[in-house]
Amino acid sequence: MQSREISLGHSPDPDDAFMFYALAAGKIDTGGLRFRHVIEDIETLNRRAANGELDVTAISIHAYAHVLDRYALLTSGASVGDNYGPMIVSRVAASLEDIVKTCIAVPGTMTTAYLALRLCVGECDTVVIPFDKIMDAVESGRVDAGLLIHEGQLTYESRGLNKVIDLGEWWTAQTGLPLPLGGNAIKKSLGPELIARISSLLRTSIEFGLANREEAVVHSMAYGRGMQKELTDKFVGMYVNDYTIDYGQRGRDAIRLLLDRAWRAGLIPNPVEVEFA
């Protein structure tokens, strides 16, 4: 097949590294497609998607609502929290009612974590801080509370921080559905044939990681910011699961409900007709 380079954006965290291990390490035959891995934090990837810069990219479900003209969601590659997800932590024990009166550090206003925060508490004072610096900001007293994504959900206690609320637990209690945090988006301009090829390869990469878990977890440890193997494996297990292979009906329903509630709350500009590639 004709050789072609595909730009592939993903976050520097263990679950994305696990998903794309087979592609990054040349473990599967890509049939002439060459994947150029672009590793950025999720808020940067969200902004790049808004500019249509990457062929395929990890994207927050919140941000997807703003790029409907350019991108569709692939059916694989989802990060879904089933009764767990982003959480608000504080330096001292505090109630949610107390915390919403303060300033909360967030990893970006286009993240689904931020959207879930706003759906939960409404208006609140926030400051954007890179996701891997939020615990530092809370510890130092720069902010009273922080919204954690990625491995911070597992390591905050070791830093002496207190959980205020888990927004994944809150969402599931409200809806009975998991919280769809992110997915893989693909440029619609690539066309049906190429989209199908890329979709198949990404799914194969995820399945390879799950079938060769130990080596994929070892690869992912480089993106865990000091997490040891057991904790890395636990984190990967949270966000690389059956939903990651395919959203399934429950995952699709969760995305539609999340974006419908976001629109009704005035947090996204238009109602969303979710398009799966």
Residue pairs with C-beta under 8 A, 6 or more apart in sequence:
1 31
1 32
1 33
2 32
3 32
3 33
3 34
4 32
4 33
4 34
4 194
5 33
5 34
5 35
5 36
6 33
6 34
6 35
6 36
6 55
6 56
6 198
7 36
7 38
7 53
7 54
7 55
7 56
8 20
8 23
8 35
8 36
8 37
8 38
8 54
8 55
8 56
8 57
9 38
9 39
9 40
9 45
9 48
9 49
9 54
9 56
9 57
9 58
10 16
10 17
10 19
10 20
10 37
10 38
10 39
10 45
10 57
10 58
11 39
11 40
11 41
11 42
11 45
11 58
11 150
12 39
12 40
12 41
12 223
13 150
13 151
13 223
13 224
14 151
14 217
14 220
14 221
14 223
14 224
14 227
14 232
14 235
14 236
15 79
15 220
15 235
15 236
15 238
15 239
15 240
16 58
16 223
17 24
17 219
17 220
17 222
17 223
18 209
18 216
18 217
18 219
18 220
18 236
18 240
19 77
19 202
19 205
19 206
19 209
19 240
19 244
20 35
20 37
20 202
20 205
21 27
21 205
21 208
21 209
21 215
21 216
21 219
21 220
22 28
22 204
22 205
22 208
22 209
22 216
23 30
23 35
23 37
23 201
23 202
23 205
24 35
24 37
24 219
25 219
27 205
27 208
27 212
28 201
28 204
28 205
28 208
30 201
31 197
31 201
33 197
33 198
33 201
38 45
38 54
38 57
40 48
41 107
41 108
41 130
41 131
41 132
42 58
42 59
42 60
42 107
42 108
42 111
42 131
42 149
42 182
43 107
43 108
43 109
43 110
43 111
43 128
43 131
45 54
45 57
45 58
45 59
46 59
46 60
46 62
46 63
46 108
46 110
46 111
47 110
48 54
48 57
49 57
49 59
49 63
49 67
49 70
49 71
49 185
50 63
50 66
50 67
50 110
52 67
52 70
52 71
52 187
54 187
55 186
55 187
55 190
55 198
56 74
56 184
56 185
56 186
56 187
56 198
56 202
57 71
57 184
57 185
58 77
58 182
58 183
58 184
58 185
59 67
59 71
59 182
59 183
59 184
59 185
60 108
60 110
60 111
60 112
60 113
60 115
60 181
60 182
61 112
61 115
61 180
61 181
61 182
61 183
61 255
61 258
61 259
62 110
62 111
62 112
62 114
62 115
62 262
62 268
63 110
63 111
64 71
64 73
64 183
64 185
64 259
64 272
65 259
65 262
65 263
65 268
65 269
65 270
65 272
66 110
66 268
66 269
67 185
68 272
68 273
68 275
70 187
70 188
70 189
71 185
71 186
71 187
71 188
72 185
72 186
72 188
72 195
72 275
72 276
72 277
73 183
73 184
73 185
73 186
73 255
73 274
73 275
73 276
73 277
74 183
74 184
74 185
74 186
74 198
74 199
74 202
74 276
74 277
75 199
75 203
75 246
75 247
75 276
75 277
76 184
76 199
76 202
76 203
76 206
76 244
76 245
76 246
77 183
77 184
77 202
77 203
77 206
77 244
78 180
78 182
78 183
78 184
78 243
78 244
78 247
78 251
79 180
79 181
79 182
79 183
79 239
79 244
80 178
80 179
80 180
80 181
80 239
80 241
80 243
80 244
80 247
80 251
80 254
81 168
81 171
81 178
81 179
81 181
81 238
81 239
82 168
82 172
82 178
82 179
82 241
82 243
83 168
83 169
83 172
83 178
84 153
84 166
84 168
84 169
84 238
85 113
85 116
85 153
85 166
85 167
85 168
85 169
85 171
85 179
85 181
86 111
86 112
86 113
86 116
86 117
86 147
86 148
86 149
86 153
86 166
86 167
86 168
86 181
87 147
87 148
87 153
87 156
87 163
87 164
87 165
87 166
87 167
87 168
88 96
88 99
88 104
88 117
88 145
88 146
88 147
88 148
88 163
88 164
88 165
88 167
89 135
89 138
89 145
89 146
89 148
89 152
89 156
89 161
89 162
89 163
89 164
90 99
90 138
90 144
90 145
90 146
90 161
90 162
90 164
91 138
91 139
91 141
91 144
91 160
91 161
91 162
92 162
93 162
94 144
94 145
94 162
94 164
95 164
96 121
96 164
96 165
99 144
99 145
99 164
100 121
100 124
102 125
102 143
102 144
102 145
103 125
103 126
103 127
103 143
103 144
103 145
104 117
104 124
104 125
104 126
104 127
104 143
104 144
104 145
104 146
104 147
105 126
105 127
105 128
105 129
105 134
105 137
105 138
105 142
105 143
105 145
105 146
105 147
106 113
106 114
106 117
106 126
106 127
106 128
106 129
106 134
106 146
106 147
107 113
107 114
107 128
107 129
107 130
107 131
107 134
107 147
107 149
108 114
108 128
108 131
109 126
109 128
111 149
112 179
112 180
112 181
112 182
112 258
113 147
113 149
113 167
113 181
114 126
114 147
115 258
115 262
115 267
116 167
116 168
116 170
116 171
116 179
117 124
117 126
117 147
117 167
118 124
118 265
118 267
119 171
119 261
119 262
119 265
119 267
120 165
120 167
120 170
126 147
127 143
129 137
129 143
129 146
131 148
131 149
131 150
131 152
132 150
132 152
132 225
134 146
134 147
134 148
134 152
135 146
135 148
135 152
135 155
135 156
135 159
135 161
137 143
137 146
138 144
138 145
138 146
138 161
139 159
139 160
139 161
145 164
148 156
149 181
150 235
151 224
151 225
151 227
151 231
151 232
151 235
153 166
153 235
153 238
154 227
154 231
154 234
154 235
155 227
155 231
156 163
157 163
167 179
168 178
168 179
171 177
171 178
171 179
171 258
172 178
172 179
175 254
175 257
177 250
177 253
177 254
177 257
178 243
178 250
178 251
178 254
179 254
179 258
180 243
180 247
180 251
180 254
180 255
180 258
181 239
183 247
183 255
184 202
186 195
186 198
186 199
186 277
188 195
188 275
188 277
190 198
195 277
199 277
203 245
203 246
206 240
206 244
206 245
207 245
208 216
209 216
209 240
210 216
210 240
210 245
213 233
216 236
217 229
217 232
217 233
217 236
218 229
220 232
220 236
221 227
221 228
221 229
221 232
224 231
224 232
224 235
227 235
242 248
243 250
243 251
247 255
247 276
252 274
252 276
255 274
256 272
256 274
259 268
259 271
259 272
259 274
260 271
260 272
262 268
263 270
263 271
263 272
